[in-house]
Amino acid sequence: MQEGTELADLSAEQRQVVHHLTSWLHPGGSNNVPTLLRGVFGSGKSRTLAACIVSLDRLLRARRDTRRILLLCQTNVAVDTVLHHLLSHFGWDDFARLGSFRSVDPELLYRTVSLMSSRPAAAKELSDALQRRPPEVRQALQSAIDHGLLPPKPTAWRRRRLVAATTAALESADLSPDVLSCPFVLVDEATQLTEPAIFYALQKARAEEVLLVGDPRQLPPRAVHAPLQLSALERLWDQKGACRLELATQFRCHPCIAGFCSSLFYGGALKSGITAEDRTSGLGPGAAPLAVVLSEGPETRVGQSFRHDAEAQLCSSWLKRASSCGRLQPKDFGVICLYRPHADACGRAVRSSGALKDVEVATVDAFQ
């Protein structure tokens, strides 16, 4: 079949992933083992997943095949990011977003299926969530609620090609296997999920073909029991007969920063798909893309964690100098901290200067 336009702006690595997934629908294309995709930060995993969904849907429609696809992630942000790629890049919205109206991106409320047990309860939850939206958007959605069009009725959302949810939402959803049946399952953030969480979802969806996507160099599964701290993607990667794909090229940050990360975490294997000229500094010509500033003074223990007050003040002073260049706004800066108490200390130091109140200060996990 002719190649779809959804591949037009993809890299060679990304196209290979899409081609492999569409082979699921070809005679002999399935090898009855999960497809494993390791993707470094900034490699376009979400964009690639969106292209995979559109390509699978195009082939299924051509065959008048009604089988559905499940997109599964650890976090709501990851789910919504893929859905936004579907909307913005492909104009594709044949999906049902399973989850709480309070957690879903407000832009996706019109396609969200509530986890509440009754339609009146779901309608109330949706009405409460609408308070976050601008008046003109709130009025249109509230009118749909009043006319019984929202939340979507089961007869409507069950016809959607794609069901998108977090593992937590899927676990709490009281849906029978017949209702949820999705033979094609795409699992993003798979290296953050425990194997039982993944296998429960696959069983509930009656999965036949599975793609596990993740980056073992980022956050691991949150588990106390040691065997559960190894993700399914990592465990299966070295097994004989494994179907392995990689996105090893990042398109996000300056090559100098990428090279630093590559040396520390990726054994020098990380590649950059952008040049230094593509990421000129917002601080002005000649500004280094990566700088190390050493602070002095002792750390203070806070419970089981730490904070560094002198470093927090140094961070605030540096932000004042950087923002004075006039090329960047406070909202353009981010302060990433290892510990929550230290993030709180940096936040207080930054907020003490009213001009920097829009700087985002958070932990690694929060930014992740």
N, C-alpha and C positions, 0 to 999 in steps of 0.2 A: 504494500500500500504506500502511496506517496507520503513523504515525510511532512509532518505538520509544521505550521508556522511557529509553534511553541518552542521549537529548537533554534530559532533564528539567532538569538543573542546569547546562546550558551557556549561555554568553552568546550574543548575537545573532551576533557575529563567529564564534564557534566553531561554531554551528549551520550557518552558511553553508558552512563548510568541509566538514562532514559531508554536507550536502545535495549539494554538488558531487560529492563522491566517490561517493555512492550513485547519482548520475546516470550513472556509468560503466556501470551495468548496465541502463540504460534504452535503448530504441531511439533511435539518433541522439545518445546522451549523450556518446560519445567524440569528441574533436576531433583525435585523433592527435598531440597535442603534450603535453609534460609539464605537469602542474599545478604552479605555483610558489607557495609559501606563505612569506611573510616574517612572522616572529613575534618580537616584542620579548621581552626577559627577563620572566619571570613572567606571560606571557600565556596559559599553560595549553596549551602545544604538546603535551606528553606526554599530558595528559588528553584533548585533542582527538583525538590519534592513536588513543588507546584507544577512544574513541567511534566513530571511523571504522571501526576493525576490527570492533567488535561490530555496527555497522549493516550493513557489507558482508556479514558472516557471516549475519546474519538474513535478508537478501535472497537470498543464495546458497542457504541452506537451504530457503527457501520454494520455490525453483525446482529443488531437488535437484541443484544445480550443485556439483560437487566441486572446482572450481578453487580454488587456494590463494593466500595472501597472504604476502609477504615484508616483514618489518620490518628495516631496515638502518640502523645507526648507526656513528658513529666510535668511540664509547667503550662499554665494558661497562655503565657506570653509566646511560647514556642508554637502552640496551636494557632493562635491568632496571627502570628507572623506569616505562616504558610497561607492562611486564608486571605490575608491582605495581598500577598503576592498573586494569588489566583484572581483577585478582583482587579488589582491595579495593572498587572502585566498582561492578563489574558481575558479580562472581562467575564470571568467564569464564576458563577455563584450557585451551581447545582449542589449545594452542600447543606447539611444540618449540623449546627454547632451544639453539641450536647454539653450542658453545664449550667452553673448558676448564673442568673442574670447579673448578680453582683460582681462576678469574677471575669466575665467575658468583656472584651473590648466593646464599648458602647456602639461603635460603628457596625458591629455584627449582631446586634440585638434582633434585627428583623429575621435572622436565620437561626436563632438560638432556641433550642428545645430545653425546657426547664426540667430539673430533677424533682420538682415538687410533685406530690402524689395526686393533686387534683388541678383542674384548669383554673378554678377561682383562686387557688393559692398561687399558681404560677402567674396569673394575671396581676395579682397584687405585687408579687415580687418584681415583675417587669415594670409596673407603674412606679415602684419605689426606685428602681434603677434608672428610670428616665429622668429623674431629678438631676442627674449629672449632665444631661444633654442641653444644648441651646434651645431656646423656646420654640424656634421654627421646626426643629427636628422632633422635639418632644411632642408638639401638637400633632404632627402627622402620625407618629407611632401610637400616641394615646388614642387617636381616632380609630386606628386599626384594632386596638384592644377593645374599644367600645363596640365595634362592629363584629367582634368575634373572630377577626382574621389573625390576631396574635393573642397569645402564643400559638405557634403552628399546631394544627390538629394532627394526630398520628397518621391519618390517611394522607396528609400532605407531606410531612417530613420523611415518611418511610419510602417515598418515591425518589428521594434525593440520591444522587449517585454516591456522594461522599458523606460519611459520618465522621465528625472530628471531635475528639475529646481528650482529656487527660486520663491517665490511668485511675486516678482517684474518682473522677466522675463516672467512669465506666464501671468501677467496682461498686459504687453506691447506687447506680441506676437499676431500677427494678424492671428490667426488660428481659423478655424471654429470648432464647437463642434464635427463634424464628424471626422475631422482630429485628434483632440486631445483625443477623447473618450478613457478613462481609467477607467473602473469600480472599480478597486482596487486602493485606494489612501492611501499612508503612509506619514504622516505629521510629520517631525522632527522639533525640536525647536518650538513646538506648543504653549508653554507658552510665547514665544516672539512675537507671531503673534496676531493681532486683529481678532476678530470674523468675521468682514466683509471680511477681506483678505482671511481667510480660506473658508468661505462660497462661495465667488466668485470663488475661484479655484475649489471647489467641484462641483459647478454648471457648470463651463466651461468644466470640465472633465467628466461630467455625472456620478459622483461617485455613486456606489452602496454599497460598503463596505469601511469603513474608520478607520484608526488607527491614533490616536493623541498621539504623544510622546513628553514629556518634563519634566522639573524639575521646579516646582513652586518656589523653593528656589533660582533659578538663575535669570537671567534678565527677567523683565516683558515686556508686549507689550509697544511699544513707542506710547503713545497717550496722548493728552491733556484732552480729554473728559473722566471723571472719569469712567463711565460704560465700556468704551473700555479698561481700564487698567486691567480688569479681563479677563484672557484668557478663551477660550472655554473649555479647559481641566479642569481648576479649577471650572468653573461654573457647568459643567456637572458631576463632580466627586461625588458630594453628592446627586445627583438626584436619585430617586427611579428607579430601573431597570438598572442603569448604569453598563456597563461591565468594571470592573477595574482590571488592572494588575500592578505589581510593580517590579522594579529592585532596590533592596535596598542594594545591596552589591557592594562596590567599589573595584577595582583592580588596582588603580593608585598610591596612595601615602602611605607613612608610616602610620601604624595604629595609632600612636600617633597624627599625623596631622589629620587623619580622625576622631579620637575621639573628638578632639577639635572642628572640624566643626559639628560633630554630636550633641554635646552639645549645640552649639550656634544656629544652624539652623534647625536641623532635630529631635529635641525632644528626642535625644538619640537612635533613631531607625536605624541609619546608621550602616551597618556591613562592615567588611573588609574581603576580600577574599585572602589577602596576609599577610605574617608575617613580623615582624621587621627584620628578617634575609634576607627577600627578598628585603629589601630596606635599606641596610647598607649605611652609609653616605659617600659621595664622599670626605668629608673633612678629613677622616681618622677614625681609631678606637676611640670610646669614644665620638665622636662629637654628640651633642644632635640633634635629628631630628627637634626640634622646639625650638627656642630661641627668647626672647623678649629683644630688646635693646632700651632703652629710650633716646630720644634726648632732648636737651634744646633749648631755644631761641624762639622768637615769630614767628607766621605765618605772611605772607604778603598777603594782599588781591590783587588779580589781576582780575579786572572786577568783575564778579559774582563768581569767583573761588578763589583758594588759592595756595600758594607755601610756602615751608619751607626750606630756604637756608641752615640753619645749619644741618638739617636732610639730605639734599642732599649731603653735604660734608661728613657727617658721613657714609652715604651709600657708597660713593666712597672709603673711607678709609677701611671700612669693606671688600669691594670687593677686594681691593689690598691684604689684609691679607689672605682672603680665597683663592685667586688665587695663592698665594705664596706657598701653601701646595704642589703644583706640581702634584696633582692628577686630577685637573679639568682645562679645557680651558675656556677662556672668554665666548665663545659661549654656555657654559653649564649653565651660570647664567642668571637669568631674574629678572628685577626690576619692580614690579607692583605698580602703584600709583593710588590713588583715583581721582586726578585732573590732567587735561592736563597741566596747568602751572607748577605743581610740577614735573610731568614727564619730562617736558622740562628742569627744573632746575637740576634734577638728571642726565639727559642725558648729559648736559653740564659738570657737575662735573665728571662724569665717563669718558667722552671723553677727558677731560683734561689730563688724563693719557693714553698715546698712547697705552699702553699694554692692555687696557680694551675696546678698540674701538668696539669689536665684542659683547659686552654685550648688550642684548636687553632690552630696557627701554620703557615702554608703560603704558597706563591706563588699568584698569580692563576691560573696554569694548573692547579695542583692543586685549587683550589676549583672551578674551572670544570668 
